[in-house]
Amino acid sequence: MFCANDLLAIGVLNACMRRRIAVPDELSVVGYDDIDFAETASVALTTVGQPGRRLGQEAVQLLLAEVGGAEGAEGADGTAPGSPRNLVFRPELVVRSSTRAADVRLTAGPSAS
């Protein structure tokens, strides 16, 4: 189960414990954010981490460039103030014990005879 964020995933882990659903044997759980509690949850949570500090730093730099940019002046990257910028941040899969590899078996489909 992929959850929109780690807090939801931790809630799923807790619900699984209450219902005696074995994680990851019966259900794999993945969160998103890599919050501090993800590693110390009842079952260490596999999650998708983002460079949160870098996201914040870039956001501040963009805001400062907008607020302090002189009319018609270019930014350090050559863009004019107010022009849209596309920043891409690479997420990282942090594998912990709430997931395991799926047992995938390929079988032949129904014959077309």
ABEGO torsion letter per residue (X at the ends): XBBABAAAAAAAAAAAAAAGBBOAAABBBBBBGGBAAAAABABBBBBBBBBAAAAAAAAAAAAAAAAABBBGBBBAAGBBBGBBBBBBBBBBBBBBAABBBBBBBBBBBBBAX
